[in-house]
Amino acid sequence: MSPAVFLGAARYRRPSYGSNHPLGIPRVSLTVDLLQAYGALPESEYRESRPAADYELAWFHSADYLRAARRIEATERASADDRRRWNLGNFENPAFKGFYSTAALATGASIQAAEAVINEGRIGFNPAGGMHHAAPDQARGFCYFNDPVLGILRLRQAGWRVLYVDLDAHHGDGVENAFAADPAVFTLSLHMATDQAYPFAGGGLADWGTGDGEGYALNLPMPRGAHDDDYATAFEAVWGWVSDRFQPDAVVLQAGTDILLPDPLSKFRVSTQAFLGMAARIQADSAPRLLVTGGGGYHPLALARCWAGLWAQLSGRALPEALPPEGRELLAAVDWDLDEDEDWFDELFERRLDPPQNGPVKPEVTAALDWLRRHHPFLQATAHAVPAAR
């Protein structure tokens, strides 16, 4: 039996969000097709997703918000009051046809993935998930329902302590806020500084939870232009500090790919192999009690290459670096030419890995790690065992 199960759905082959929206691109469907071109996604490892039930969505989202979202989907109309109160029906979170049912499907898949971890001892991978900005009573940042929160809550129902790790370029604010006072959930996020990027608040070095949960969040804003060596240094430090001391029963990895160099919304220069290296370290330390979701990622070619490699790691496969001929044709057929003048553009159609993005570690990275080591309350509780940043 494969160590992992892939949650997908035919629904993701139909349009969502709208053609002028950053998420109006092929993502899960392109990943599935690329994996099939590699022969790396057999039917025995693929599971059709189910929509989250109303009572499951209500574990986190308010009844009023759920009623409003269902009404807006049914009428295909959002009023000015809906846009103001629920943040639905605007460009950020459009009320596209079937938006509620699509979001419920992606959310149900994260709950299914959690149940695969709990009941089957298998890694659960839901690439359609990772909608980490949604609030209990509002859509935010392209996210209607917060599936990582609901997946974590399902793990908590099993009595497990959970470490949430967010690699998305944007701060996982919705998840952090949901568990800010809960010492049984630790949230760890590396992201763009929020004075420069969404959600434009929180996520700073000194944001670390409240009340009983004080110290159970760790945020590391990464400097503009952060590359492979910056991320390797930062991630190895904070992952080691937190995972060794928190000792989670399960890990939830939000694997948004918008930290990758080609991503149009990213301010980073991270290669696919550096991303996969961080995921491999997490997997090595936590499998099989590992739930993995997708997340951000606005360059379909970079995303599909990365998530194909991620699934290969999760399922115990070694994929050739060269893309198979069918895979090259799939990527070439995508209507995407925003970066065709870049010197690395042609590589996207040849190999699933990238030219390395190396360089001296930025002083901002070292300074931030040193500050966390000296000031973060969770690390201070075990300060004698926390090594200095290299």
C-alpha positions as CSV (number, residue, x, y, z in Angstrom):
1,M,0.0,0.0,0.0
2,S,1.2,3.5,-0.8
3,P,2.2,5.6,2.2
4,A,0.0,8.4,0.8
5,V,-3.5,9.1,-0.6
6,F,-4.2,11.9,-3.2
7,L,-7.6,13.7,-2.8
8,G,-8.9,15.1,-6.1
9,A,-12.1,15.8,-7.9
10,A,-13.4,16.2,-11.5
11,R,-14.8,19.6,-10.4
12,Y,-11.4,21.1,-10.6
13,R,-11.4,20.8,-14.4
14,R,-14.2,23.3,-14.7
15,P,-13.6,27.1,-14.5
16,S,-13.5,28.8,-11.2
17,Y,-12.9,32.4,-10.0
18,G,-13.0,33.9,-13.5
19,S,-10.5,34.3,-16.2
20,N,-9.1,37.6,-14.9
21,H,-8.5,36.3,-11.3
22,P,-5.1,35.0,-10.1
23,L,-6.7,31.6,-9.3
24,G,-8.4,31.4,-12.7
25,I,-5.7,29.0,-13.9
26,P,-5.4,25.2,-14.1
27,R,-3.8,24.0,-10.9
28,V,-5.0,20.6,-9.5
29,S,-6.1,19.3,-12.9
30,L,-2.7,20.2,-14.4
31,T,-0.9,18.5,-11.5
32,V,-3.0,15.4,-12.0
33,D,-2.3,15.3,-15.7
34,L,1.4,15.8,-15.2
35,L,1.5,13.0,-12.7
36,Q,-0.4,10.7,-15.0
37,A,2.1,11.6,-17.8
38,Y,4.8,10.3,-15.4
39,G,2.7,7.2,-14.5
40,A,2.9,8.3,-10.9
41,L,-0.8,8.5,-9.9
42,P,-2.4,5.0,-10.0
43,E,-6.1,4.7,-9.3
44,S,-5.4,2.9,-6.0
45,E,-3.8,6.0,-4.6
46,Y,-6.4,8.5,-5.9
47,R,-9.5,9.2,-3.9
48,E,-12.5,11.3,-5.0
49,S,-13.1,14.1,-2.6
50,R,-16.4,14.6,-0.8
51,P,-17.9,18.0,0.2
52,A,-17.7,19.0,3.8
53,A,-21.0,18.6,5.5
54,D,-22.7,21.7,7.0
55,Y,-22.0,20.5,10.5
56,E,-18.3,20.2,9.7
57,L,-18.1,23.7,8.2
58,A,-19.8,24.9,11.4
59,W,-16.9,23.6,13.5
60,F,-15.2,26.9,12.5
61,H,-17.5,29.1,10.4
62,S,-20.5,31.0,11.7
63,A,-24.1,29.8,10.8
64,D,-24.9,33.3,9.4
65,Y,-21.9,33.3,7.1
66,L,-22.7,29.8,5.8
67,R,-26.3,30.8,5.2
68,A,-25.3,33.9,3.3
69,A,-22.8,32.0,1.2
70,R,-25.4,29.4,0.3
71,R,-27.9,32.1,-0.6
72,I,-25.4,34.0,-2.8
73,E,-24.4,30.8,-4.6
74,A,-28.1,30.0,-5.3
75,T,-29.1,33.5,-6.5
76,E,-25.7,34.2,-8.2
77,R,-26.0,37.6,-6.8
78,A,-24.1,39.4,-4.0
79,S,-25.5,42.8,-2.7
80,A,-23.4,45.7,-1.5
81,D,-24.2,44.6,2.0
82,D,-23.0,41.1,1.3
83,R,-19.7,42.5,0.0
84,R,-19.2,44.6,3.0
85,R,-20.3,42.1,5.7
86,W,-19.1,38.8,4.3
87,N,-16.4,40.0,1.8
88,L,-18.1,37.9,-0.9
89,G,-18.9,38.9,-4.5
90,N,-16.0,41.2,-5.1
91,F,-12.8,40.7,-7.2
92,E,-10.9,39.2,-4.3
93,N,-13.6,36.6,-3.5
94,P,-15.9,36.4,-6.5
95,A,-19.3,34.7,-6.3
96,F,-18.6,32.6,-9.3
97,K,-21.0,29.8,-10.3
98,G,-20.8,27.0,-7.7
99,F,-18.3,28.8,-5.5
100,Y,-19.8,27.4,-2.3
101,S,-19.9,23.8,-3.4
102,T,-16.4,24.1,-4.9
103,A,-15.0,25.4,-1.6
104,A,-17.0,22.8,0.4
105,L,-15.4,20.1,-1.8
106,A,-11.9,21.3,-1.2
107,T,-12.6,21.6,2.5
108,G,-14.1,18.1,2.8
109,A,-11.0,16.8,1.2
110,S,-8.8,18.2,4.0
111,I,-11.1,16.5,6.5
112,Q,-10.8,13.3,4.5
113,A,-7.0,13.7,4.4
114,A,-7.0,14.1,8.2
115,E,-9.1,10.9,8.5
116,A,-6.7,9.0,6.3
117,V,-3.9,10.0,8.7
118,I,-6.0,9.0,11.8
119,N,-7.7,5.9,10.6
120,E,-5.3,4.5,7.9
121,G,-1.9,5.7,8.9
122,R,-1.4,7.2,5.5
123,I,-0.2,10.7,4.5
124,G,-3.2,12.7,3.1
125,F,-2.5,15.1,0.3
126,N,-5.2,17.6,-0.7
127,P,-3.7,20.0,-3.3
128,A,-7.0,21.9,-3.6
129,G,-6.8,22.9,0.0
130,G,-4.6,25.3,1.9
131,M,-7.1,28.2,2.0
132,H,-5.5,29.6,5.1
133,H,-6.9,33.2,5.1
134,A,-10.6,32.5,5.6
135,A,-12.2,33.9,8.8
136,P,-15.1,32.4,10.7
137,D,-17.5,34.9,9.2
138,Q,-15.7,36.3,6.1
139,A,-14.0,35.1,2.9
140,R,-10.5,36.5,2.7
141,G,-7.6,36.4,0.3
142,F,-9.3,34.1,-2.3
143,C,-10.3,31.7,0.6
144,Y,-14.0,31.0,1.3
145,F,-13.6,28.2,3.9
146,N,-10.6,27.6,6.0
147,D,-9.8,23.9,5.3
148,P,-6.5,23.8,7.2
149,V,-8.4,24.8,10.3
150,L,-11.0,22.2,9.8
151,G,-8.4,19.5,9.0
152,I,-6.6,20.4,12.3
153,L,-9.8,20.3,14.2
154,R,-10.4,16.8,12.9
155,L,-6.9,15.8,14.1
156,R,-7.7,17.5,17.5
157,Q,-10.8,15.3,17.8
158,A,-8.4,12.4,17.9
159,G,-6.7,14.0,20.9
160,W,-3.6,14.9,18.9
161,R,-1.3,17.9,19.3
162,V,-0.8,19.5,15.9
163,L,2.1,21.5,14.4
164,Y,0.9,23.6,11.4
165,V,3.7,24.6,9.0
166,D,2.9,27.2,6.4
167,L,5.3,27.6,3.4
168,D,3.0,29.8,1.4
169,A,4.4,33.3,0.5
170,H,1.6,34.8,2.5
171,H,1.1,34.7,6.2
172,G,-1.3,32.0,7.3
173,D,-3.3,34.4,9.4
174,G,-6.6,32.6,9.5
175,V,-5.1,29.5,10.9
176,E,-2.9,31.3,13.4
177,N,-5.9,33.4,14.6
178,A,-8.1,30.2,14.9
179,F,-5.6,28.6,17.4
180,A,-4.0,31.7,18.9
181,A,-5.1,30.7,22.4
182,D,-4.7,26.9,22.0
183,P,-1.4,25.5,23.3
184,A,-2.2,22.1,21.6
185,V,-1.7,23.7,18.2
186,F,1.5,25.3,17.2
187,T,1.5,27.5,14.0
188,L,4.8,28.1,12.2
189,S,4.8,30.4,9.1
190,L,7.6,31.7,6.8
191,H,6.2,34.4,4.5
192,M,6.5,37.8,2.9
193,A,6.4,40.7,5.4
194,T,2.9,41.9,5.8
195,D,3.8,45.5,5.4
196,Q,4.5,44.6,1.8
197,A,1.9,41.9,1.1
198,Y,-1.4,40.4,2.0
199,P,-2.9,40.2,4.6
200,F,-1.2,43.5,5.5
201,A,-1.3,42.9,9.2
202,G,0.2,40.5,11.8
203,G,2.7,37.8,11.1
204,G,5.6,39.7,12.7
205,L,8.4,38.3,14.8
206,A,6.6,39.3,17.9
207,D,3.3,37.8,17.0
208,W,3.2,34.6,19.0
209,G,-0.3,33.8,20.3
210,T,-2.3,35.0,23.3
211,G,-3.4,33.7,26.7
212,D,-2.8,30.0,27.2
213,G,-1.6,29.9,23.6
214,E,1.1,32.5,24.1
215,G,4.3,31.3,22.5
216,Y,2.6,28.7,20.3
217,A,2.9,30.7,17.1
218,L,6.2,31.5,15.4
219,N,6.4,33.8,12.4
220,L,9.4,34.6,10.3
221,P,8.9,37.3,7.7
222,M,11.5,36.7,4.9
223,P,13.2,39.5,3.1
224,R,12.4,40.5,-0.5
225,G,14.5,38.4,-2.9
226,A,15.0,35.5,-0.4
227,H,16.6,32.6,-2.3
228,D,17.4,28.9,-1.7
229,D,20.2,29.5,0.9
230,D,18.1,32.1,2.8
231,Y,15.2,29.6,3.1
232,A,17.5,26.6,3.9
233,T,19.1,28.5,6.8
234,A,15.8,29.9,8.1
235,F,13.8,26.8,7.7
236,E,16.4,24.4,9.2
237,A,16.7,26.7,12.3
238,V,13.0,27.2,13.0
239,W,11.9,23.7,12.1
240,G,14.5,22.2,14.4
241,W,13.7,24.5,17.3
242,V,9.9,24.0,17.1
243,S,9.5,20.3,16.1
244,D,12.1,19.1,18.6
245,R,10.5,20.9,21.5
246,F,6.8,20.9,20.7
247,Q,6.8,17.1,19.9
248,P,3.5,17.1,17.9
249,D,1.4,14.0,17.3
250,A,0.7,15.2,13.8
251,V,1.9,17.8,11.3
252,V,-0.1,19.8,8.8
253,L,1.9,21.3,5.9
254,Q,0.4,24.1,3.9
255,A,2.4,23.8,0.6
256,G,1.6,26.9,-1.3
257,T,4.0,27.3,-4.2
258,D,4.0,31.1,-4.5
259,I,7.5,31.3,-2.9
260,L,8.9,29.9,-6.2
261,L,10.9,32.2,-8.5
262,P,8.5,32.3,-11.4
263,D,5.4,33.1,-9.4
264,P,3.9,36.4,-10.4
265,L,2.8,37.3,-6.9
266,S,6.0,36.3,-5.1
267,K,8.9,38.5,-4.0
268,F,11.2,35.5,-3.6
269,R,13.7,33.5,-5.6
270,V,13.2,29.9,-4.4
271,S,13.7,26.9,-6.6
272,T,11.5,23.9,-6.9
273,Q,14.2,21.6,-5.4
274,A,14.6,23.9,-2.4
275,F,10.9,23.8,-1.8
276,L,10.9,20.0,-2.0
277,G,13.8,19.8,0.3
278,M,11.9,21.6,3.1
279,A,8.9,19.3,2.5
280,A,11.2,16.2,2.6
281,R,12.6,17.3,5.9
282,I,9.0,17.7,7.3
283,Q,8.0,14.3,5.9
284,A,11.1,12.6,7.3
285,D,10.4,13.9,10.8
286,S,6.6,13.4,10.9
287,A,5.3,10.7,8.5
288,P,2.9,9.0,8.4
289,R,1.1,11.5,10.7
290,L,1.3,14.2,8.0
291,L,-1.6,16.0,6.3
292,V,-0.5,18.1,3.3
293,T,-2.6,20.8,1.5
294,G,-2.0,23.0,-1.4
295,G,-2.3,26.7,-1.0
296,G,-1.2,29.8,-3.0
297,G,0.5,29.4,-6.4
298,Y,-0.3,31.6,-9.4
299,H,2.1,30.3,-12.0
300,P,0.4,27.1,-13.3
301,L,3.6,25.6,-14.8
302,A,5.8,26.1,-11.8
303,L,3.0,24.9,-9.5
304,A,2.2,21.7,-11.4
305,R,5.9,20.8,-11.6
306,C,6.4,21.4,-7.9
307,W,3.2,19.6,-6.7
308,A,4.1,16.6,-8.9
309,G,7.4,16.4,-7.2
310,L,5.8,16.8,-3.8
311,W,3.3,13.9,-4.5
312,A,6.2,11.8,-5.6
313,Q,8.0,12.3,-2.3
314,L,4.9,11.8,-0.3
315,S,4.1,8.5,-2.1
316,G,7.7,7.2,-2.1
317,R,8.6,7.7,-5.8
318,A,11.6,9.0,-7.5
319,L,10.6,10.9,-10.6
320,P,13.0,11.6,-13.5
321,E,14.1,15.2,-13.6
322,A,13.3,15.4,-17.3
323,L,9.7,15.9,-18.1
324,P,8.1,13.1,-20.1
325,P,7.1,14.1,-23.7
326,E,3.4,14.0,-22.8
327,G,4.1,16.3,-19.8
328,R,6.0,18.8,-22.0
329,E,3.0,18.9,-24.3
330,L,0.6,19.4,-21.4
331,L,2.6,22.4,-20.1
332,A,3.1,23.9,-23.6
333,A,-0.7,23.7,-24.1
334,V,-1.4,26.0,-21.1
335,D,-2.2,29.6,-22.1
336,W,0.6,31.2,-20.2
337,D,3.3,33.6,-21.5
338,L,3.7,36.2,-18.8
339,D,7.4,35.4,-18.3
340,E,8.5,34.1,-21.7
341,D,11.3,36.6,-21.9
342,E,13.0,35.3,-18.7
343,D,16.1,33.2,-19.2
344,W,14.6,30.3,-17.2
345,F,11.3,30.2,-19.1
346,D,12.2,27.4,-21.6
347,E,13.4,25.3,-18.7
348,L,9.9,25.1,-17.4
349,F,9.0,22.8,-20.3
350,E,12.0,20.6,-20.1
351,R,12.6,19.6,-16.5
352,R,10.7,19.6,-13.3
353,L,13.5,21.2,-11.3
354,D,15.1,24.6,-11.7
355,P,18.5,26.3,-11.9
356,P,19.7,26.7,-8.3
357,Q,19.0,30.1,-6.7
358,N,22.0,30.4,-4.3
359,G,23.8,33.3,-2.7
360,P,25.1,34.6,0.6
361,V,22.5,34.4,3.4
362,K,21.0,37.8,3.8
363,P,21.8,39.6,7.1
364,E,18.1,40.1,7.7
365,V,17.6,36.4,7.9
366,T,20.4,35.8,10.5
367,A,19.2,38.8,12.5
368,A,15.6,37.6,12.6
369,L,16.7,34.1,13.7
370,D,18.9,35.6,16.4
371,W,16.1,37.8,17.6
372,L,13.7,34.9,17.8
373,R,16.2,32.8,19.7
374,R,16.6,35.5,22.3
375,H,13.0,36.8,22.6
376,H,10.4,34.2,21.5
377,P,8.7,32.9,24.7
378,F,8.5,29.3,23.5
379,L,12.2,29.3,22.8
380,Q,13.0,31.1,26.0
381,A,11.4,28.2,27.9
382,T,14.1,26.0,26.6
383,A,16.8,28.6,25.9
384,H,19.7,26.5,27.0
385,A,18.9,24.0,24.2
386,V,18.3,26.5,21.4
387,P,21.4,26.8,19.2
388,A,22.4,30.1,17.7
389,A,21.6,30.8,14.0
390,R,24.5,30.0,11.7
